[in-house]
Amino acid sequence: MRGTWVIRNGRIVEKGGSEDVRPAPARSDLPFPMLISDEMQACEHVDGRFYTSKSEFRKVTRANGLTEVGTEKINRPRPKVSKAERAAGIDRAVERAAARVL
């Protein structure tokens, strides 16, 4: 059975299930989706102006040929590694970790 299980009062129970003792998060009964505002605290950009609009800030970022950190797309090719090479790498890492413990 898939799920996340935790120990509560000495018993293994499903996390978030009926026996989980944590309080349920506060939720509204209103049928509205979560909204993300375009507003932000005033922030100075490279042009020396202050912006309170995320979209305007991004326009200036793109116009200056810059990349907003955290939104960039990284297209690095993943190295081709065989199962044997991957297993050998895992074995080496386990051996190094075991050597540090002892």
Secondary structure, DSSP 8 states (H G I E B T S, - for coil): --S-EEEETTEEEETTSTT--S------SS-------SEEEEEE-TTS-EEEEHHHHHHHHHHTT---TTT-----------HHHHHHHHHHHHHHHHHHH-
